[in-house]
């Protein structure tokens, strides 16, 4: 099978695509891939490192307000469609899948016009503009939250979950703990604010360090590279408790998660897919700075089912953060109930579900 994958802009669009590719490579050694992204996006550095053939088109996103830039975007879209058609005709894929970001627009649209089977994968509970636009042209829309179903045409939607959920299964949690400098015997909470970190979360954690020092659990606190030096400077003045490990970034997140009892984080789609797949309770602090406030809606899809506690950023401080952690980690009955509810929402076979949907469309085309 020959597959074109397109997705870019943020890790939330790229990493599910890579997880899907890795799953397909396990099952089908003869599968061939071409990843189409943008030259300046994160994907241009991440994808080639995975030794996946990569090509780029030039495209920008629409401004939500009236702007002359939108005229340029329309022109770039049509140029992107033309360039994509050329790449697709050369590669001759059996199927094209878009995992989000405006780069998918020209690529997936071009594929639909060439009568190539197409899928868009929507990670969030509230879809972005590109996927809503493409949903009119694709064969199938794969979703990760049931709340997204109502935004797409009837008959096209399939619930598959997020392929990143499959990648965290079967990892060694003890090894993960040891790699981070954590004890293997104490309960552990992981606190992080996404790949770049989040200042409000950092502020709440730093101000609570002296109180964390008295707790019967340990904290792995990921600041994000951007904030690490500032946090370090503050910690030097306050002191670093023995039960709090502070790092700028971790590269083995699946292994770390396998050894964690509670997660405190933003409510990005990839994070939620990973923690529900493993049945990890969470305290979710959605970013209020994202399009359509989709992180809060993502978070509520867990908190409404008892799998997470929702803590809005406006209510976040060291006291509220520690109260929420204590309420879960120090009450076994609550912790175990949340684990079961999180696990119930997880889709550990999501990559396989998405691959099966792809094979189904390719077989349908071949008949």
N, C-alpha and C positions, 0 to 999 in steps of 0.2 A: 504494500500500500504506500502511495506517495501522498504526503500530507503537508499542507501549508498552514502555518500557525502565525497569527498576527496579534500583537498586544503590546502596549507600552505606556510610558508616562510614569507609572508608579510600580513599585514592587508587587502591589496587590493585583496587578494585571499580568505581570511577567512570571512571578513564581508559580502560580497555578498552571500556566502554560508549560513551564519547564517540568513540573511534577507530572503533568499528563504525558509529555514526551518521554520521560524516564519510565513511566508505567508501560507505555506502548513498546518501548525498546526491550523491556523484559519479556513481553509476550510475543513480539514479532521482530526477530533479529534482522529481517529484510526490509523493515519499514524505512522509508527515506523521508527526510524532513527539509523544509525550507522555512525559515523564520523571516517574516517581513516586518520591519519596524521603522523607526526614524533614526536618522544619523546622529542626532544630538540627545536622544532619550537614553534612559538608564539601560534599556535593552541592548543598545549598541555596544556596551562593554560587558554586560552580564552574559548575553547569549553566546557570543563567540568563545568565551571562557569555557563554556560547556561543550565546545567542539560541535556546535550545530551550525550548518550553513546559514549565513545571514545576509540579507539585502535590505536596502532602505529606500524609502520614498520621502519626499518633503511635504509635510502637511502640518497645519496648526489647528487649534480648536476654535470654536465659535465663542465670541464674547456674548454674555447674556444680555448686555445692553446694546442699543444701536451704536454701531461703530463702523468706520470706513475699513477697519481691519477685517470685518466680516466679508467684504467684497473680495479682498485678497484671499481669504480662506476658501471662498467658493471657487475661485480660479485655481487655487492649489489643489482643491478636491478633484476637479476635473483632470488636472495634470496628473494627480496621484492615481486616478482611475486608469488613465492611459498607460502610465508606467507599470501599474499593477497587472494590467491585461497582458502586457509584453512579458513580464516575469512569469505569469501563470501559463501562458502559451508555451514558453520555453521549458518550464518544469513539468507541465502536464499532471497536476495533482488529481488524486481521486476525490479529495475532499479538502475544504478550507474551513478553519475554525478561528474565530476572533474571540479573544479573552478580555477585551475592554481597552479603552483609550481611543483617542480620535484617529490614530493610525489605522484602526480596523475599518473605519468608514470606507475609504477608497478600495482597500484590499478585498473586503467581503462583498461590497457592492459590485466590484468588477467580476468577482467569481460568480455571483448570481446571474449577471448578464451573460456570462460565458456558459451558463447552464451547468456549472460545477456544484455538487452538493455542498451546502453551507450550514454552519451552526454558529450562533453567538453564545458565549458563556457569560452570564451575569452573576457576579459574586455578591452584590449587595441586595439589601431588601428593597431599595429604591433605585431603579435603573438610571444610568446616565443617558445623556442626549444621543450619543452615538448608537448605543444598543437599541434604544427606542426607535430611532430612524431605521436601523438595519432590520429590525424585526419584521418589517413589511416585505422584505425581499428574501430572507433566509428560509431554509426548510424547517429548522428547529431552533428553539431558544432553550438553553439549559440554565436552570436556576438553582440557587443555593438556599434561598429562603422562600417559603410558601407565600410570604407577603408580597413577593415580586410578581407573582402569577397574574394578578389583575392588571398589570401595566402592559401586558403583551397580548397579541391576537390569540383567540381561542383556538385550540387544536394544534398549536405549534409548541406549546410549553412542555418540557420534561424536567422533573426534579432529579438532579444528579448529585448535588452537593459540590463541594470544592475539592479538586484533586489534591490540594495540599494536605487534606485530612488523611489521605492514604499514606503519606510519607512519614508521618510520625508514629505509625503503628510498629510495634515490635522492637523499639529501641531500648537500650540498656540504661535504666534510670539511675542505678548505682554508679555506673561509669559517668553519667552526666553530672551527678552531684559531685563526685570526686574531681572532675575536670574543672569545676567552678570553685572548688575549695570549700564545699559544704560538708557538714556532718552527715553521716548516713543514718543517724538515729533520731535526730530532732525533726519535728514537722517543719516544712519549708514553704515560704511564700516567695514567689517571683514577682517583682515589680518592675515594669518597664513602660515606656511611652511611645513605642514604635521604633523604627530603625534609627530615627534622628533624635529620639527622646522628646520629652514634653516638659517645658519649664514649670507649669503649675504642679505637675506630679512630683518633679524634683524638689520644688520648694516644700511641699507637704512632707516628703520623706526626710529631708535634711532637718526640718524643724522638729521632727518626731524621733530623731536618733537617740536622744537620751532616754526616751520612754521605751523605744524598741529594746534597749539594753536590758530592761527588766523582764522581758517576755520569755516564756518557755518555748519559743519557736525561733527559727532563723530566717533571715531575709537575704535574698539575692536581688540586688538593686542595680538595674542597668540604666545608666544615665543618658546614653546616646553620646556618640563621639563629640558632637558640637558642644555639649554642656559639661563634659567630664572635668576639664580643668577648673571651671568655676565651682563645681561641686567639691572637688578635691580641696580647693582653698578654704571653703567653708568647713569642711570636715576636719581639717587640720586645727581649726580654732575650737571646734566643739568636741572632737574626739570620735574615733571610729569604734563602736561597740564590737566585741568579739563575735557576736552572733549576726553581724551585718557584713555581707561581702559586697563590695562596690566595684563594678566594672563598667567600662565605656560601651562595650559591645560584646556579644557572644556569637560565634559562628556555628555552634552545634545546637541550635535551638530545639530540634526534635529530641535529642538525647537529654537535654536539660529538662524539657517539659515532662518527659517520662518519669522523672524523679521528683516532681513538684506536687504539693498538696493543694495549693491555692494560687491563682494568678490575679494580679492587679494590673490592668492595662487599658489602653484605648479599645475601641470596638471595631477595629478593622476586620473585614470579612475573612481574611486569611487566618488571623489569630483565633477568631471564633470557630472556624472550621477545625483548627488543630486542637483546641482545648475541649470541644465537645466530642471529637473523635476519641479522645483519651478519657473522657469523663472527669475533667478537672473543673471544680467550682471556680467562679471568678467574681471579682468586683470590677465592674466596667465603668470607665470614666470617658464617655464618648467625646471626641473632639467636636467643639461647637463651630469649627472653622471650615467644615467640609460642605460640599454641594448638597443641597436639599436636606441638610441635617441627617444624612443617611446613617451616620454612626449611631446616633441615638435610637433610630428605628431598628438598626441591627441589634443593639444592646437589648432593647425591649423584647425582641424575639426570644431572648434567653431569659431575661428577668421575669417576663410574664408567665414563664413555665417553671419558675423556681430554680433554674439552673445557675442563676447569677444574681448578684445585688447590683442595682444601678445607683451610681453616685455621680450626679451631675457636677461639672466643673465649678459651677457657681457655689456649690455646697462643699467643695473640697478644701480641707485644711488638715493639719496633722492629727487633730483630735478626731474628726469624722472618719479619716482614713483608718486610724488604729482601732476605733470602735467597730468599724465594719469588719476588719481583719479578725479581731477578737471574737466577734459574734459567730464567725464561721469556724476558725481554726481551734478555738477553745471549747467548742460545743460539738462533741462527736456526733450526736444525733443529727444536728443541722448539717454538719460536714458530709456525713454519709448520704443523707437525703438529697443534697445538692449534687453529689457525685452521680447518683443514680439518674437524676433528672437531666444532668448534662450529657451523660452517656446515651440517654434515650434520644436526644436531639442530634447526636453525632452520625456522620455518614462515612464510616471508615473505608467503604468500598467505592468511594466517589469517583476515583480515577477510572476504575473498571466500568462503572456505570456510563461514564462519558465516552469511553472507548467503544463500548457495546453500541451506543447510540450512533457513533460514527460509522461503525461497520454495517449497521442496519441501513443507513442512508446510502452507503456505497453499494451494498447488495441491491437495494431498490433501484438505483441508477443503472446497474448492470443488467437487470432483467429486461 
